[in-house]
Amino acid sequence: MRWHAYLNNCMSKQLPAIPTALIFVVWLMGSCSAGKIYLSVLKPATVSIPGTIRTLSIIPLAGLPDPPGEFDSIRLAELDPGYDYNFTKKGFIYGVYEVLSSSPRFQKVVITDSAIISEASAGIISIDLLKQICRHDSTDAALVLKKVVSYDTLLHGHTEMVQNGRYECNLIYKVISRTRWAIYQPDPWLETPVFFFADTVFHYEEGGCDKIYSSKDMRELLYNTCFFAGSAAGKMLVPVWDNEAMRHMYAGADKELCNAAKLVKTDRWEEAGQIWYRLSDNNNKKLASRASFNMALAWERDDDLDQALLWVSHADSLSSNRKTVAYKKILQERLLERTELDYQMNVE
């Protein structure tokens, strides 16, 4: 309040100190105002894989193989007639592997040695071969990309060039990939339902209206498209970490809240929590509510959602506002997800 009074006084007298004071106030408010932080949150998968499957082999085949020079239903881009684009399709495999191997869902994820897969006839995997693969990799089951269909669309976005009255064209190339995946567990024999996924990737290229990607550029472009689609499929199959779960944190005008916020910036959450816990019993209900809100945030960071919900409910009872109501809803939704997440992680 003193700073606001000082600023108003300067404004009435039109003193030259106004800009300096204003800058300092803005800096002070910026360093200790309510802010945003990001938490790492484990999100459940869209589908549920049987909990008995703890280790997994990924078969390095992307559906039935295409002859050289062909890539599914890609028709509008220049392809090399002598190139084997089945190697490009391995992007699906490496994309899904990157996600599955980084998820806490499995104890082990491996891409099966291609030498074993060479026994497959025309890309068809037999039950006996699946058993051999799982024995070789010491895994419970195998993930198979059963079918891939990719097709493309070419668009042009026109931008008028005012200088000479001509038009400039920006190439927009769209690739849609539809994939079918299944998991096979040889012993005892178990086949999951087939998982269907569809992903769309847009590629932008500035240039003339007649410009088209070269066959060399298309190899990289299509590989990146496959990798993205494989990654997207992986995020449907297993729980993944969302490292950018945005949350609000009170760090407002109160000095102690500001000090706690500075501790959080240096990852000293426990010390910040001690300040918030003390302030949560303050006679100032608004201050106590904000401290309780931040306590909920600390408990969520520790993945104790029950305690987090208790604290934000307490904050809401002291001083209800849009932030407390919205955060309660987030935690309630996460608690509903927890049952499914526990099942997917095979938590007893």
Residue pairs with C-beta under 8 A, 6 or more apart in sequence:
3 21
3 25
3 28
6 21
7 18
7 21
7 22
7 25
10 17
10 18
10 21
11 18
29 253
31 258
32 251
32 252
32 253
32 257
32 258
32 261
33 251
33 252
33 253
34 248
34 249
34 250
34 251
34 252
35 248
35 249
35 251
35 261
36 246
36 247
36 248
36 249
37 246
37 247
37 249
37 264
37 297
38 243
38 244
38 245
38 246
38 247
39 245
39 247
39 297
39 300
39 301
40 241
40 242
40 243
40 245
41 241
41 242
41 245
41 334
42 104
42 239
42 240
42 241
42 242
42 303
42 341
43 239
43 240
43 241
43 242
43 337
43 341
44 239
44 337
44 340
44 341
44 344
45 105
45 235
45 236
45 237
45 238
45 239
45 240
45 344
46 236
46 237
47 195
47 236
47 237
48 340
48 343
48 344
49 105
49 183
49 192
49 237
49 238
49 344
50 185
50 190
50 192
51 343
51 344
51 345
51 346
52 140
52 185
52 346
53 106
53 140
53 141
53 183
53 185
54 106
54 107
54 108
54 140
54 346
55 106
55 107
55 108
55 109
55 137
55 138
55 139
55 140
55 141
56 100
56 106
56 108
56 109
56 110
56 139
56 140
56 141
56 142
56 143
56 183
57 110
57 111
57 112
57 133
57 134
57 137
57 139
57 141
57 142
57 143
58 93
58 96
58 97
58 100
58 109
58 110
58 111
58 112
58 142
58 143
59 93
59 112
59 117
59 125
59 133
59 142
59 143
59 144
59 145
60 90
60 93
60 111
60 112
60 114
60 117
61 93
61 117
61 120
61 123
61 125
61 144
61 145
62 86
62 89
62 90
62 92
62 93
62 145
62 148
62 226
63 89
63 123
63 145
63 146
63 147
63 148
63 179
63 180
64 122
64 123
64 124
64 147
65 86
65 122
65 123
66 72
66 85
66 86
68 81
68 82
68 83
68 84
68 85
69 79
69 80
69 81
69 82
69 83
69 85
70 79
70 85
71 79
71 85
71 88
71 89
71 150
71 222
72 148
72 149
72 150
72 151
73 149
73 150
73 151
73 152
74 150
74 151
74 152
74 175
74 222
75 151
75 152
76 152
76 153
76 154
76 173
77 152
77 154
77 173
77 212
77 213
77 218
77 221
78 212
78 213
78 214
78 215
78 218
79 85
79 215
79 218
80 215
80 216
80 218
80 219
83 215
83 219
85 219
85 222
88 219
88 222
88 223
88 226
89 148
89 226
90 223
90 226
91 222
91 223
91 224
91 225
91 226
91 227
91 229
91 230
92 145
92 148
92 177
92 179
92 226
92 227
92 229
92 230
92 233
93 111
93 145
93 230
94 111
94 227
94 230
95 226
95 227
95 228
95 229
95 230
95 231
95 232
95 233
95 234
96 143
96 145
96 181
96 230
96 231
96 233
96 234
96 237
97 109
97 111
97 230
97 234
98 230
98 231
98 234
99 230
99 231
99 234
99 235
99 237
99 238
99 240
100 106
100 109
100 143
100 234
100 237
100 238
101 109
102 240
102 241
103 234
103 238
103 239
103 240
103 241
104 239
104 345
105 238
105 239
105 344
105 345
106 238
108 138
108 139
110 137
110 139
112 133
112 136
112 137
112 142
113 136
116 129
116 132
116 133
116 136
117 125
117 133
119 129
120 126
120 129
125 142
125 144
127 184
127 186
127 189
130 142
130 184
130 186
131 186
131 187
133 139
133 142
134 140
134 141
134 142
134 186
134 187
140 185
141 183
141 184
141 185
141 186
141 190
142 183
142 184
142 186
143 181
143 182
143 183
143 237
144 181
144 182
144 183
144 184
145 179
145 180
145 181
146 180
146 181
146 182
146 194
147 179
147 180
148 177
148 178
148 179
148 180
149 177
149 178
150 175
150 176
150 177
150 178
150 222
150 225
150 226
151 175
151 176
152 173
152 174
152 175
152 176
153 173
153 174
153 176
154 171
154 172
154 173
154 174
155 171
155 172
155 173
155 174
156 169
156 170
156 171
156 172
156 209
157 169
157 170
157 172
158 167
158 168
158 169
159 167
159 168
159 169
159 170
160 167
160 168
161 167
161 168
167 209
168 206
169 207
169 208
169 209
169 211
170 204
170 205
170 206
170 207
171 204
171 205
171 206
171 207
171 211
171 212
172 202
172 203
172 204
173 202
173 203
173 204
173 205
173 213
173 221
174 200
174 201
174 202
174 203
175 200
175 201
175 203
175 222
175 225
176 198
176 199
176 200
177 198
177 199
177 200
177 201
177 225
177 226
177 229
178 196
178 197
178 198
179 196
179 197
179 198
179 199
179 229
179 230
179 233
180 194
180 195
180 196
181 194
181 195
181 197
181 233
181 237
182 191
182 192
182 193
182 194
182 195
183 191
183 192
184 190
184 191
184 192
185 191
195 233
195 236
195 237
197 229
197 232
197 233
197 236
199 228
199 229
199 232
199 233
201 224
201 225
201 228
201 229
203 221
203 225
205 211
205 213
213 221
234 240
238 344
239 341
239 344
239 345
247 297
247 300
247 327
248 293
248 323
248 327
249 261
249 264
249 294
249 297
250 257
250 290
250 291
250 293
250 294
251 257
251 258
251 260
251 261
252 258
252 290
254 279
254 287
254 290
256 275
256 278
256 279
257 275
257 279
257 287
257 290
257 291
257 294
259 275
260 271
260 272
260 275
260 276
260 294
261 272
263 269
263 271
263 272
263 275
264 272
269 298
269 301
272 294
272 298
273 295
273 298
275 291
276 291
276 292
276 294
276 295
276 298
277 291
277 295
278 291
279 287
279 288
279 290
279 291
280 288
280 291
280 292
280 295
280 311
280 314
281 288
282 288
282 291
285 318
285 319
286 318
286 319
288 318
288 319
289 315
289 316
289 318
289 319
289 324
290 315
290 319
292 311
292 312
292 314
292 315
292 318
293 311
293 312
293 315
293 323
293 324
293 327
295 311
295 315
296 307
296 308
296 309
296 310
296 311
296 312
296 315
296 327
296 331
297 308
299 305
299 307
299 308
299 311
300 308
300 331
300 334
305 331
305 334
305 335
305 338
306 335
308 331
309 328
309 331
309 332
309 335
312 324
312 327
312 328
312 331
313 328
315 324
316 324
316 325
316 328
